Amino acid sequence: MTRQSFLKGSFILMTAGLFTRILGMINGMVLARVIGDEGVGLFMMAFPAMLLVVTLTELGLPVAISKLVAEAQAFGNYRKIKLVLVWSLAIVGVISVVLTATMLLLIPITAKFLFADTRVVYPLLAITPVIPIVAVSSVLRGYFQGMRNMKPYAYSGIVEQVVRISLVATLANLLMPYGVAYAAGGAMVAGSAGECASLLYMLYVFKHGEGIKLKRPQPKALKGTREVLRDLLRIGLPTMGSRLISSLGNFFEPMIVSHALVIAGYSIAESTQLYGQLTGYAMTLLLLPSFITHALHVSLVPAVSEAYARQSFRMIHYRLNQALRIAMVTGGLSVVVTYCFAEPLMTIIYSSPESAQFLYLMSPFFMIFYFQAPMHAVLQALDLAKAAMYNTLIGAVVKTIMLFLLTCRPEYGIKGTALAICTNVVLVTVLHAAVMFKKIGFSLIIRDYIRTFLLIACTAYAANILTHHALLAWSLLPRTLALLALISSLYLVLASFLGLVQKEQVSQLPLIGKWFG
């Protein structure tokens, strides 16, 4: 059984996540050019429903499985690991069957009442094949995370995106003659095919590379079942609650926004287009570094759970400081790039320079977003998933109220939606930090935050000068790529000079880490 250290596992996930994000951006570029702003708007209106379905199917079990497997692994209790797997598969299997049948029955009936644009029914129906696939995948992901073997999970994401990109243009073009709604549905089906390929890869690795074999459980082997089920639900339900609240908020968001924009004076087609620009274009770029924070979240849960089982609070503080420093440095570079290169990036990637307005408005707030995932992971590992759920609920309520009140006002319009999203990001992160500090008495290393502020300020100043005075004779694409490479290099050099990037961290990087060992 292959195990990685916290940093090694995190960097494996980050490297794979970077490839996945790049492939995802390519997918978005292809989608934008095949089905246009209106098609992307329909796709993004259905996308929150898919996230909601995934949340309900998983029942928060990946985090619960990861935590329980890590704790059992720390004490060599492999019988408990097997029980966790068996009962997790049973739970998600039942849920997936019920949920698939429910969606097939209700979507055609309810879509016309919930959405201003009823064409969204086609991409919504295309979601249903993914439900049983996600059910099994979630259990395997949680198992690999708990065993601190991040490679199968990391590589499966790349497999998913490769298959999705291979099919999305074909299916969208094939269905485009029937209308943009059918094309958006085809793009959703391509995503389901990618999930299926990802699952097949993880099943192969589990069957050929793991020491645990799932057989029919014997009566003696079922001892401890009640405790395992209780622990799965104790951790899983609040975790699902947090994701369910976010998913429900995202599910109702396009409905609220589309109706509010109509009140503000926009047509249905215009509101769909604006929402597509905000969520399909701007948010995609703003969330690009989330593969890093997600990797930290995935690695932190088993690492902190193991330390908490041993009551090693010093190790918990150390791991959290590592994670926050990585999130801070990478998030800072993202803020500089998305703010200083907003218009060129939107023009090159999406042919939508008008969408740059959202990056100018939102990117400074998203510096705080990059701290949220590591803090949430620590709360889950410390058995504070319920507190994290309440924080998420408070943020969702505030966001939903602001969505309507701001978006329906003509002077704000779609910018009101952007402000509501930013408010949610800041509020939830601050609440997570407050709960965490109260539980473990954690204190921030202030000098790192001061250095990061100086790093961002100096790099942004340099980027502003270069974008206005350097390489002006070059065409847009090569000029932007050259300036991005220059600014990123400057950022990394300054980060190293300020002590924010350390040799210990670089030596753990896949592929190039051995050069710094």
C-alpha positions as CSV (number, residue, x, y, z in Angstrom):
1,M,0.0,0.0,0.0
2,T,1.6,3.3,-1.1
3,R,1.4,6.2,1.4
4,Q,2.6,9.7,1.0
5,S,3.5,12.4,3.5
6,F,1.1,15.4,3.9
7,L,3.1,17.7,1.6
8,K,3.9,14.9,-0.9
9,G,0.2,13.9,-1.2
10,S,-0.8,17.5,-1.4
11,F,1.6,18.3,-4.2
12,I,0.6,15.2,-6.1
13,L,-3.0,16.4,-6.0
14,M,-2.0,19.9,-6.9
15,T,0.0,18.8,-9.9
16,A,-2.9,16.6,-11.2
17,G,-5.3,19.3,-10.3
18,L,-3.4,21.8,-12.4
19,F,-3.6,19.5,-15.4
20,T,-7.3,19.0,-14.7
21,R,-7.9,22.7,-14.5
22,I,-6.1,23.4,-17.7
23,L,-8.1,20.6,-19.4
24,G,-11.2,22.1,-17.9
25,M,-10.4,25.5,-19.3
26,I,-9.9,23.9,-22.7
27,N,-13.3,22.3,-22.3
28,G,-14.8,25.7,-21.4
29,M,-13.2,27.3,-24.5
30,V,-14.5,24.6,-26.8
31,L,-18.0,24.8,-25.2
32,A,-18.1,28.6,-25.5
33,R,-17.3,28.4,-29.1
34,V,-19.7,25.6,-30.0
35,I,-22.8,26.6,-28.0
36,G,-22.1,30.3,-27.3
37,D,-23.0,32.5,-24.3
38,E,-26.6,31.4,-24.3
39,G,-25.7,27.7,-24.4
40,V,-23.1,28.2,-21.6
41,G,-25.8,30.0,-19.6
42,L,-28.2,27.0,-19.9
43,F,-25.4,24.6,-19.0
44,M,-24.4,26.7,-16.0
45,M,-28.1,26.9,-14.9
46,A,-28.2,23.1,-14.8
47,F,-24.7,22.7,-13.3
48,P,-25.7,23.6,-9.7
49,A,-28.4,20.9,-9.9
50,M,-25.7,18.4,-10.7
51,L,-23.7,19.6,-7.7
52,L,-26.8,19.1,-5.6
53,V,-27.4,15.6,-6.9
54,V,-23.7,14.7,-6.2
55,T,-24.1,16.1,-2.7
56,L,-27.2,14.0,-2.0
57,T,-25.7,10.9,-3.5
58,E,-22.4,11.1,-1.5
59,L,-24.2,11.9,1.8
60,G,-20.9,13.4,3.0
61,L,-19.3,10.0,3.1
62,P,-16.0,10.7,1.3
63,V,-14.9,12.9,4.2
64,A,-16.3,10.5,6.8
65,I,-14.6,7.5,5.1
66,S,-11.3,9.4,4.9
67,K,-11.4,10.3,8.6
68,L,-12.4,6.9,9.8
69,V,-10.0,5.0,7.6
70,A,-7.1,7.3,8.6
71,E,-7.9,6.8,12.3
72,A,-8.2,3.0,11.9
73,Q,-5.0,2.9,9.8
74,A,-3.1,4.7,12.6
75,F,-3.9,1.8,15.0
76,G,-3.7,-1.0,12.3
77,N,-7.4,-1.8,12.5
78,Y,-8.0,-3.2,9.0
79,R,-11.2,-5.0,9.9
80,K,-12.8,-1.6,10.7
81,I,-11.6,-0.3,7.3
82,K,-13.4,-3.1,5.6
83,L,-16.6,-2.5,7.5
84,V,-16.4,1.2,6.6
85,L,-16.2,0.3,2.9
86,V,-18.9,-2.3,2.9
87,W,-21.5,-0.2,4.6
88,S,-20.6,3.0,2.7
89,L,-21.2,1.2,-0.6
90,A,-24.6,-0.1,0.7
91,I,-25.7,3.3,1.8
92,V,-24.8,5.2,-1.4
93,G,-26.2,2.3,-3.5
94,V,-29.7,2.7,-2.1
95,I,-29.5,6.5,-2.3
96,S,-28.5,6.5,-6.0
97,V,-31.4,4.2,-7.0
98,V,-34.0,6.3,-5.2
99,L,-32.5,9.6,-6.4
100,T,-32.3,8.6,-10.1
101,A,-35.9,7.5,-10.2
102,T,-37.0,10.7,-8.4
103,M,-35.2,13.0,-10.8
104,L,-36.5,11.3,-13.9
105,L,-40.1,11.7,-12.6
106,L,-39.8,15.3,-11.2
107,I,-37.6,17.2,-13.6
108,P,-40.0,17.5,-16.6
109,I,-42.8,18.6,-14.2
110,T,-40.9,21.1,-12.0
111,A,-38.4,22.7,-14.4
112,K,-41.0,25.0,-15.9
113,F,-42.0,26.4,-12.5
114,L,-38.4,26.9,-11.2
115,F,-36.6,28.4,-14.1
116,A,-37.4,31.5,-16.2
117,D,-35.9,29.7,-19.2
118,T,-37.6,26.3,-19.5
119,R,-35.1,25.0,-22.0
120,V,-32.9,24.0,-19.1
121,V,-34.9,20.8,-18.7
122,Y,-32.7,19.1,-21.3
123,P,-29.3,19.5,-19.6
124,L,-31.1,18.7,-16.3
125,L,-32.3,15.3,-17.6
126,A,-28.8,14.6,-18.9
127,I,-27.6,14.7,-15.3
128,T,-29.3,11.4,-14.2
129,P,-26.7,8.9,-15.7
130,V,-24.0,10.3,-13.4
131,I,-25.8,9.5,-10.1
132,P,-24.9,5.7,-9.7
133,I,-21.4,6.5,-11.0
134,V,-20.7,9.2,-8.4
135,A,-22.1,6.9,-5.7
136,V,-19.3,4.3,-6.1
137,S,-16.6,6.8,-7.0
138,S,-17.2,8.7,-3.7
139,V,-16.5,5.6,-1.6
140,L,-13.3,4.8,-3.4
141,R,-12.1,8.4,-3.2
142,G,-12.7,8.5,0.5
143,Y,-10.8,5.2,0.9
144,F,-7.8,6.3,-1.0
145,Q,-7.7,9.6,0.8
146,G,-7.9,7.9,4.2
147,M,-5.1,5.5,3.3
148,R,-3.1,8.6,2.2
149,N,-2.6,7.3,-1.2
150,M,-3.5,10.3,-3.4
151,K,-2.3,9.0,-6.7
152,P,-5.4,7.1,-7.8
153,Y,-7.7,10.0,-6.9
154,A,-5.4,12.5,-8.6
155,Y,-5.0,10.5,-11.8
156,S,-8.7,9.7,-12.0
157,G,-9.5,13.4,-12.4
158,I,-7.2,13.7,-15.4
159,V,-8.9,10.6,-17.0
160,E,-12.3,12.2,-16.4
161,Q,-11.3,15.5,-18.1
162,V,-9.6,13.8,-21.1
163,V,-12.7,11.8,-21.8
164,R,-15.0,14.8,-21.3
165,I,-13.0,17.0,-23.7
166,S,-12.9,14.1,-26.3
167,L,-16.7,13.9,-26.3
168,V,-18.0,17.4,-25.5
169,A,-17.4,19.0,-28.9
170,T,-18.6,15.9,-30.8
171,L,-21.9,15.6,-28.8
172,A,-22.6,19.4,-28.7
173,N,-22.0,19.7,-32.5
174,L,-24.1,16.6,-33.2
175,L,-27.1,18.0,-31.2
176,M,-26.7,21.7,-32.2
177,P,-29.0,21.3,-35.2
178,Y,-31.8,20.5,-32.7
179,G,-31.3,23.6,-30.7
180,V,-28.9,25.1,-28.2
181,A,-30.7,23.4,-25.3
182,Y,-30.0,20.0,-26.8
183,A,-26.4,20.9,-27.3
184,A,-26.1,21.9,-23.6
185,G,-27.6,18.6,-22.7
186,G,-25.0,16.8,-24.9
187,A,-22.2,18.7,-23.0
188,M,-23.6,17.4,-19.7
189,V,-23.7,13.8,-21.1
190,A,-20.0,14.2,-22.0
191,G,-19.4,15.0,-18.3
192,S,-21.1,11.8,-17.2
193,A,-19.0,9.8,-19.6
194,G,-15.9,11.3,-18.0
195,E,-17.1,10.3,-14.6
196,C,-17.6,6.8,-15.8
197,A,-14.1,6.5,-17.1
198,S,-12.7,7.9,-13.8
199,L,-14.6,5.3,-11.9
200,L,-13.3,2.4,-14.1
201,Y,-9.8,3.6,-13.5
202,M,-10.2,3.7,-9.7
203,L,-11.9,0.3,-9.7
204,Y,-8.9,-1.1,-11.6
205,V,-6.4,0.3,-9.1
206,F,-8.4,-0.9,-6.1
207,K,-8.7,-4.4,-7.5
208,H,-5.0,-4.8,-8.5
209,G,-3.2,-2.6,-6.0
210,E,-5.0,-2.8,-2.7
211,G,-4.6,-5.4,0.1
212,I,-8.2,-5.2,1.1
213,K,-10.7,-7.5,-0.6
214,L,-14.4,-7.0,-0.3
215,K,-16.2,-10.3,0.2
216,R,-19.6,-11.3,1.6
217,P,-19.3,-10.3,5.3
218,Q,-19.5,-13.2,7.8
219,P,-21.5,-12.8,11.1
220,K,-18.4,-12.5,13.2
221,A,-17.0,-9.9,10.9
222,L,-20.0,-7.7,11.4
223,K,-19.1,-7.0,15.0
224,G,-18.8,-3.3,15.4
225,T,-21.2,-2.5,12.6
226,R,-23.4,-0.2,14.7
227,E,-20.4,1.8,15.8
228,V,-19.2,2.1,12.2
229,L,-22.6,3.2,10.9
230,R,-22.9,5.7,13.8
231,D,-19.5,7.2,13.0
232,L,-20.2,7.4,9.3
233,L,-23.5,9.2,9.8
234,R,-22.1,11.4,12.7
235,I,-19.4,12.8,10.4
236,G,-21.1,12.3,7.0
237,L,-24.5,14.0,7.8
238,P,-23.1,17.4,8.9
239,T,-20.5,17.3,6.1
240,M,-23.4,16.6,3.7
241,G,-25.3,19.4,5.4
242,S,-22.6,21.9,4.6
243,R,-22.4,20.8,1.0
244,L,-26.2,20.5,0.7
245,I,-26.6,24.1,1.9
246,S,-24.0,25.3,-0.6
247,S,-25.5,23.2,-3.4
248,L,-29.1,24.3,-2.6
249,G,-27.9,27.9,-2.6
250,N,-26.2,27.4,-6.0
251,F,-29.2,25.5,-7.3
252,F,-31.6,28.4,-6.5
253,E,-29.1,31.1,-7.4
254,P,-29.7,31.0,-11.2
255,M,-33.5,31.1,-10.6
256,I,-33.2,34.1,-8.2
257,V,-30.7,35.9,-10.5
258,S,-32.7,35.3,-13.7
259,H,-36.0,36.6,-12.1
260,A,-34.2,39.5,-10.4
261,L,-32.6,40.6,-13.7
262,V,-35.9,40.5,-15.4
263,I,-37.3,42.8,-12.6
264,A,-34.2,45.0,-13.2
265,G,-35.3,45.4,-16.9
266,Y,-33.3,42.7,-18.7
267,S,-34.8,40.2,-21.1
268,I,-34.7,36.5,-20.4
269,A,-32.1,35.9,-23.1
270,E,-30.0,38.8,-21.7
271,S,-30.2,37.5,-18.1
272,T,-29.1,34.0,-19.2
273,Q,-26.2,35.5,-21.1
274,L,-25.0,37.7,-18.2
275,Y,-25.3,34.8,-15.8
276,G,-23.2,32.7,-18.2
277,Q,-20.5,35.4,-18.3
278,L,-20.4,35.6,-14.5
279,T,-20.5,31.9,-13.6
280,G,-19.2,30.3,-16.7
281,Y,-16.4,32.7,-17.5
282,A,-15.3,34.9,-14.5
283,M,-15.9,32.4,-11.8
284,T,-14.1,29.7,-13.7
285,L,-10.9,31.8,-13.7
286,L,-11.4,33.0,-10.1
287,L,-11.8,29.4,-8.9
288,L,-8.8,28.2,-11.0
289,P,-6.5,27.9,-7.9
290,S,-9.2,25.9,-6.0
291,F,-7.5,22.8,-7.2
292,I,-4.7,23.8,-4.7
293,T,-7.0,24.4,-1.8
294,H,-9.0,21.3,-2.7
295,A,-5.7,19.3,-2.6
296,L,-4.9,20.8,0.8
297,H,-8.4,19.9,2.0
298,V,-8.2,16.3,0.8
299,S,-4.7,15.8,2.4
300,L,-5.5,17.7,5.6
301,V,-8.5,15.6,6.7
302,P,-6.6,12.3,7.1
303,A,-3.4,14.0,8.3
304,V,-5.2,16.0,11.0
305,S,-7.5,13.1,11.9
306,E,-4.5,10.9,12.6
307,A,-2.9,13.6,14.7
308,Y,-6.1,14.2,16.6
309,A,-6.5,10.5,17.3
310,R,-3.1,10.6,18.9
311,Q,-3.9,14.0,20.6
312,S,-0.9,15.6,18.9
313,F,-2.1,19.3,18.8
314,R,1.4,20.5,18.0
315,M,1.3,18.5,14.8
316,I,-2.2,19.9,14.0
317,H,-0.9,23.4,14.4
318,Y,2.1,22.6,12.2
319,R,0.0,21.1,9.4
320,L,-2.5,23.9,9.4
321,N,0.3,26.5,9.2
322,Q,1.8,24.6,6.3
323,A,-1.6,24.5,4.5
324,L,-2.4,28.2,5.1
325,R,1.0,29.4,3.8
326,I,0.6,27.4,0.6
327,A,-3.0,28.7,0.1
328,M,-1.9,32.2,0.8
329,V,1.1,32.3,-1.6
330,T,-0.7,30.6,-4.5
331,G,-3.9,32.6,-3.9
332,G,-1.9,35.8,-4.0
333,L,-0.5,35.0,-7.4
334,S,-4.0,34.2,-8.6
335,V,-5.3,37.6,-7.4
336,V,-2.4,39.5,-9.2
337,V,-3.0,37.6,-12.5
338,T,-6.8,37.8,-12.6
339,Y,-6.9,41.5,-11.6
340,C,-4.0,42.8,-13.7
341,F,-4.7,40.7,-16.8
342,A,-8.5,40.5,-16.6
343,E,-9.4,41.9,-20.0
344,P,-6.6,40.0,-22.0
345,L,-7.5,36.7,-20.3
346,M,-11.2,37.1,-21.0
347,T,-10.6,38.0,-24.6
348,I,-8.2,35.2,-25.3
349,I,-10.0,32.4,-23.5
350,Y,-13.7,33.3,-24.0
351,S,-13.7,36.1,-26.6
352,S,-15.7,38.0,-24.0
353,P,-13.7,41.1,-22.9
354,E,-16.8,42.6,-21.3
355,S,-16.7,39.8,-18.7
356,A,-13.5,41.4,-17.3
357,Q,-15.7,43.7,-15.1
358,F,-16.4,40.7,-12.8
359,L,-12.7,39.9,-12.3
360,Y,-11.9,43.5,-11.4
361,L,-14.7,43.4,-8.8
362,M,-14.3,40.0,-7.3
363,S,-10.6,39.0,-7.4
364,P,-9.5,40.9,-4.3
365,F,-12.2,39.2,-2.2
366,F,-11.2,35.8,-3.5
367,M,-7.8,36.1,-1.6
368,I,-9.9,35.1,1.5
369,F,-11.6,32.3,-0.3
370,Y,-8.3,30.3,-0.6
371,F,-8.1,30.0,3.2
372,Q,-11.6,28.5,3.4
373,A,-11.0,24.9,2.3
374,P,-8.0,24.2,4.7
375,M,-10.0,25.6,7.6
376,H,-13.0,23.6,6.7
377,A,-10.9,20.4,6.5
378,V,-9.5,21.0,10.0
379,L,-13.0,21.5,11.4
380,Q,-14.1,18.2,9.9
381,A,-11.0,16.4,11.2
382,L,-11.6,17.8,14.7
383,D,-15.2,16.5,14.8
384,L,-16.5,20.1,14.3
385,A,-18.4,19.3,11.0
386,K,-21.6,20.5,12.6
387,A,-20.1,23.9,13.4
388,A,-18.8,24.1,9.8
389,M,-22.4,23.3,8.6
390,Y,-23.9,26.2,10.7
391,N,-21.3,28.6,9.3
392,T,-22.2,27.6,5.8
393,L,-25.9,28.0,6.5
394,I,-25.4,31.5,7.9
395,G,-23.3,32.5,4.8
396,A,-25.9,30.9,2.4
397,V,-28.8,32.8,4.0
398,V,-27.0,36.2,3.8
399,K,-26.0,35.5,0.2
400,T,-29.5,34.5,-0.9
401,I,-31.0,37.7,0.6
402,M,-28.4,39.9,-1.0
403,L,-28.7,38.1,-4.3
404,F,-32.3,39.3,-4.8
405,L,-32.0,42.7,-3.1
406,L,-29.0,43.8,-5.1
407,T,-29.5,42.1,-8.5
408,C,-33.1,43.4,-8.9
409,R,-31.8,47.0,-8.6
410,P,-31.0,48.4,-12.1
411,E,-27.9,50.3,-10.8
412,Y,-26.4,47.0,-9.7
413,G,-27.9,44.3,-11.9
414,I,-25.5,41.3,-12.4
415,K,-22.8,43.1,-10.3
416,G,-25.1,42.7,-7.4
417,T,-24.9,39.0,-7.9
418,A,-21.1,39.2,-7.8
419,L,-21.2,41.3,-4.6
420,A,-23.4,38.7,-2.9
421,I,-21.0,35.9,-3.8
422,C,-18.1,37.8,-2.4
423,T,-20.0,38.5,0.8
424,N,-20.6,34.8,1.3
425,V,-16.9,34.0,0.7
426,V,-15.7,36.5,3.3
427,L,-18.4,35.7,6.0
428,V,-18.0,31.9,5.9
429,T,-14.2,32.0,6.0
430,V,-14.2,34.4,9.0
431,L,-16.7,32.2,10.9
432,H,-14.6,29.0,10.2
433,A,-11.5,30.8,11.6
434,A,-13.4,31.9,14.7
435,V,-14.5,28.3,15.5
436,M,-11.1,26.9,14.8
437,F,-9.3,29.4,17.0
438,K,-11.7,28.7,19.9
439,K,-11.2,24.9,19.6
440,I,-7.4,24.5,19.3
441,G,-6.1,28.0,20.3
442,F,-4.4,28.4,17.0
443,S,-2.4,31.6,16.4
444,L,-1.5,33.0,13.0
445,I,2.1,33.6,12.0
446,I,1.6,37.4,11.4
447,R,5.0,37.9,9.7
448,D,4.0,35.5,6.9
449,Y,0.8,37.6,6.2
450,I,2.8,40.9,6.2
451,R,5.3,39.4,3.8
452,T,2.5,38.1,1.5
453,F,0.9,41.5,1.4
454,L,4.2,43.1,0.4
455,L,4.7,40.3,-2.2
456,I,1.3,40.9,-3.8
457,A,1.7,44.7,-3.8
458,C,5.1,44.7,-5.4
459,T,4.1,42.1,-8.1
460,A,0.8,44.0,-8.9
461,Y,2.7,47.2,-9.2
462,A,5.2,45.6,-11.6
463,A,2.3,44.0,-13.6
464,N,0.6,47.3,-13.9
465,I,3.7,48.9,-15.4
466,L,4.4,46.1,-17.8
467,T,0.9,45.8,-19.1
468,H,0.9,49.5,-20.0
469,H,4.5,49.8,-21.4
470,A,6.0,46.5,-22.3
471,L,5.9,44.6,-25.6
472,L,3.2,46.9,-27.1
473,A,4.1,45.9,-30.6
474,W,3.3,42.2,-30.0
475,S,-0.1,40.7,-30.7
476,L,-2.4,39.9,-27.8
477,L,-1.8,36.2,-27.3
478,P,2.0,36.1,-27.3
479,R,2.2,39.4,-25.4
480,T,-0.1,38.1,-22.6
481,L,1.7,34.8,-22.3
482,A,5.1,36.5,-22.1
483,L,3.9,39.0,-19.5
484,L,2.3,36.2,-17.5
485,A,5.5,34.2,-17.5
486,L,7.5,37.2,-16.5
487,I,5.2,38.2,-13.6
488,S,4.8,34.7,-12.4
489,S,8.6,34.3,-12.3
490,L,9.0,37.6,-10.5
491,Y,6.4,36.5,-8.0
492,L,8.1,33.2,-7.2
493,V,11.5,34.8,-6.9
494,L,10.2,37.4,-4.5
495,A,8.3,34.7,-2.5
496,S,11.5,32.8,-2.2
497,F,13.4,35.9,-1.1
498,L,10.8,36.7,1.5
499,G,11.0,33.1,2.9
500,L,7.4,32.2,1.9
501,V,8.6,29.3,-0.4
502,Q,10.9,26.9,1.5
503,K,13.2,24.2,0.3
504,E,11.3,21.6,2.3
505,Q,8.2,22.3,0.3
506,V,9.9,22.5,-3.1
507,S,11.7,19.1,-2.5
508,Q,8.2,17.4,-2.2
509,L,7.1,18.5,-5.7
510,P,6.5,15.7,-8.1
511,L,8.9,15.4,-11.1
512,I,11.2,18.3,-10.1
513,G,11.4,17.8,-6.3
514,K,14.3,15.4,-6.5
515,W,16.5,18.2,-7.9
516,F,16.1,20.1,-4.7
517,G,16.4,17.1,-2.3
